C-alpha cells in the first residue's frame, strides 16, 4: 500500500482522536455558566413548579445554577423556537409538554419547526394527570350524568379549553359522546378554573394542582381522572374508563430537549443529572402533591417515544376531525 495512503490514514485518525478528546474535555468542564430550562408556561402553574423543584435539585449536582425561564405564548412555539435557535452547548433546554411538540407541528400547515430534527432529545420528565371537573351548578354528579345532561340540553354547557389536550378532549366529547357543547378558549389553566368558579363556563379537564383544593372545598366536582388506574392522591375519583369517557388516544407528557446537534457527551451528562433529580426522594414527594407522575428515560428512549407519539397524536387529531390550519 502506498506510503501517502498510510499518512492520510494517520492524519484522519489524529483528527478523530483530537475531536474526541475535545468533546470529552468539553463535557468534563460543562457547565461553565448557568443552565436554562425554558418553559412554554407562565409562572405559577404545575409545570413551572415541577421545573423549579427539579432545577433546585440539579443545581447542587451540576455546580452551576439551573434557572427556569418562562416564555409563554403560541402554544409553546415561542419557547421552542427560542431554544432551537440557541447555541447547542448544553446550557439551554426546552422543558416541553406534548402541545408544542405534537399539536404545533401536526396542526400547522407550515410548521415552524420539526419536533425530531430541530431538537436533541435528553429525557422524559413525566406525565400529566388530568381530572374532569365541573361546576356544582351543573346537575350531574358523574361523568355519565354530565354526558347525558349535555345531550339533553344542547348548547347549554360551556367547556373551557386552554391547551391542545383540552381542545382534543372537547372534540372527543362532542363527537364520541355526542354532546352539543360550546368551546370557550383560554390562554391558561388558571383563568379557565377561575371562570368555572365564577359560573362563566361549566367544565374542563384540569390538573390536580389547580383543582384539588377546590374539589375538597366543594367548589368543583371531580367526575373522572385520566389515568389507567385510580390515583392514590385522589382514590375516590373513577378513571376515565370506569366513568365511561371516550379514550383520549394519546399521552400527555413533559420531556427535556436541547437544540439540535448537542454534543452526545453533554447530552449524556444532562440526562444523568435530570434523572438523578427525578429519583431524588424529596423532589418526588413534593412533585407527587402536584399530581404529576415523574418518570425519566434515556435520550434514545425519548427519541423512540417521540416517533410513537407523533403517530398516536396524528391519528387522534385525524379521528377527531382536527385539521392543520
N, C-alpha and C positions, 0 to 999 in steps of 0.2 A: 504494500500500500504506500502511495507517495507520502514523502515527509511533510509536504504542505498540508495534507489532509489531517495528519495527526496534530499539527499545530492548530488547525481550525477547531478540531475537537477539544483540544486543551483550552482554547480561548472560550469556547461555548461553555465548557464545564466550569471554568473560573467565573464566568459571568453569572451562571446559575447559582453557584456557591455564594457569590457576592450578594445576589438578590436575596437568597435565603437567609444569610447572616444578617442583612439589613432589616429584613422583615421581622426576624426573631428579636433583634435588638429593639426595634420599634415597639413590638408587643411587650417586651420586658419593661420598657420605660413608660409605656402607656398606663394610665392617663397622665398627661402633662399639664392639664388645666381642668376646670370644672366640666363635668359631663351633663349634657342637657337631655331631659326627657320631655319631648314636645307632645302636648295633648290637643285634641280637637275640641275639648270641652271647656267651659268656663270654670272658674274656681268654685269649690264647694260641693260638687256632685260626687257620686260614689267613685267614679273612675279617678277623679282628682285626688280623693282621699287615699285610694289604693296606691296610686303613683307616689304620693308623698310618704306613705309608710314604707314602701319598698325603697324609695330613694334614700331615706334616712338610714335604713339598714345597709344599703350598698355603699354609702359614703364611708362608713367605717372600714369596709373591706377594701375599697379601692384607694383610699388615701387622698382622694380629691372630692370636693363637694359634688353631689349629684342633685341637680336642681330641676324643678318642674317648671315648664313654660307653657302657658295656656294660650292657644291660638285658635279660638272657635270660629265657626262660620263655614258656609258652603258644604255642609255635610262632611266636614273633615278635610276637604280638599285643600284648604288654606294651610293647615298644619302639614299635610302630606307633601305639598309642593315645597314648603319651606325646608323640610328635611331632605327631600331628594335633590335639592339644589345645594345642600351643604357639602363641605369637604368630607370625603369618606375616610376620615382619620380616626373614627371611633369616639368622637366627642359629642355627636348629635344623633339622637334617636327619635323615632316616632312610636309612641305607645298608642297603638291604633285599635279601634274596635272594627267589627265587620262592616260598618257603614261606609267609611271611606275606601276600604279595601275590596268591598263587594258591590255595594249599591252604586257608588260613583262610577267605577269602570263599566258596570253592566247596564246602567240606566242612563248613560250619556251617549248620544250619537257620536260625539267627538270627545272621548275620554281624555282628561288632562294628563294621565299617566297610566302606565301598565303596572298592576299590583305585583307582578312577578319580576319583570325586567328592571323596574325603576328602584327596587329596594333590595337590601341584603337581609334575609330572614335571620333573626337572632334566637328568639324563643317564644313559645306560647306563654301567656301570663295567667290565663284562666278563662272561665265562662261566666257570663252574666245570668242572674236569676231574675225572671220577670213574674209579677203577680197581677192577675186580672182583678182590678179594684173598681168599685162603683160607689156612687153617692148613696147615702142612706135614703135619699128621696125616691130612688128607683125601687118599685115594688118587686124586688127579686132578691132572694137570699142564696141562690145557687146560680152557677153558670147556665144550667139548663133553663131556669126560670128567666134569666136575663135574655137568653136567645128567644124564648117564647114570647116575652114581652116585646122585643124588637120586631118579631114577625107580626104580632097582632096590632102593633102601634107604629106603622110605617112613618119614618121621618121624625119621630118624636125623641129619639136618642141621639145625642151628640157624642162623638168619640174623639178624644184628644190624641193627636199623633205628633211626636217630636223626634222621630228617627226613622230610618229605613225599616227597622224591625217592626215598629208600631204601625207604620204605614202598610207593611205587608200583612200584618195581622188584621187590620181594618178590612183589607181586600178579601182575606180568607173568610172573615166573619160574614161579610156581605154576600160572597159567592157560595161558600160551602155551607154556612149556617142559614143562608137565605134571610139575612136581616137587612132591612132598609134603614141604614143609619147614616148620619151626616159626619163627614170627616172635617175636623177643625184642626188646622196645622199650628204647631207651636215651635219655637226655636230652642226649647229646652224642657227637661222633665219638671223642673221646679215650677215654672209658670203653668204647666198643664195641671199639676196637682193642686195648685192654688185655685185654678178655675173650677176644678171639681168640687173643692171645699166651698167655693163661692156660689155653686149652683149653675155655672155657665155651661159646663159640659158634664156628662153623666158617668163616663167610664173611660178607662185606658188600661194599658199594661204598664206597670210601674216597677221599679226596683225596690227591694225591701228597705234600702237606706232612706228612700223618700216617703215610703208609705207605711212602714211597720208601726211607727208611733201613732199615726192617725188611725190605723186599724185598731190598736189597743184602746184608744180613746173613744172609739165608736164613731169617728168622723168619716171613716171609709169602711166599706165592706170588702173583704178579700174573698174572692169566689173560686180561684184556681191558681196553681203555681206551675210555671213552665219548666218542669223537671221530670225525668223519668221515674223518680220516686220522691216521696214526701221529704221535705226539708226538716232536719232536727230543730232548726231555729223556729219554724212555723209548722209544727206537725199536724195542726188541726186543719190546714188548708189542703184540699184534694189536688192531685196532679191534674194536668190538662186532660189526660186520657180518662182518669176517673170521672172528671167533670163533663166529659163528652164534647170537648172542644176539638175543632179540626186541627190536624197537625200543622206545625209551622213550616216544616220542610227544609229547614236549615238551622245551623247552630248560631248562637250569639256569643261572641268571644272577644278577648283582647289579646294582642300579641305585640312583641317588640321588633322593630325593623330599623336598620340603618340605611344610609344612602347606598346605591348600587356600588359594587366594586370595593367594598371594605376589605382590608387585609384579613385573610382567614384566621391568622393567629390572634388578632384583636377581637374578631367576632367570637372566637372560642373563649377568650378571657371574659368578655362581657356576658356571654351565655352562662359561664360558671358563676360569675358574681350575681347575676339575676336569679339563677336557680338556687343559690345559697340563701338569698334573701327570701325567696318563696318558701324554702324549707325552714326558715327561722321560726321557732315556736311562738315568740312574742308577736311577730308580724302576722303569722297565721291567725292567732287568736283575735287580734284587732280587726283584721280584714273579714274574718268569718261573720262578725257582727254586722257587716255591711251587706251581707247577702251575696257575696262574690265568691265563686268557687275557684280557689287558686289551683294552678297546675301548669308546670313548665314543660319544656321539651328540648331536644337538640335542634340546631339550625336545620339539619336535614329533615327531621320530623316536621318542623314547621313548614318547610318548602313543600313537602308531600301533602300536608294538611291543607295548604293553600290551594293546591290543584284540585283536591277533592271538594273543598268548599266552593270554589268557583263553579264547578259543575252543579253542586247542590243548589246554590243560590240562583244560578241561571235557570234551572228547572222550576224553582219556587216562583220566581218572577214571571216566567212564561205561563205556568199553570194559573197564576192569579190574574193574568192579563196585563201586568205592568210592562210597558214597553219603553225603550230608550227615547229620550226627548232631546 
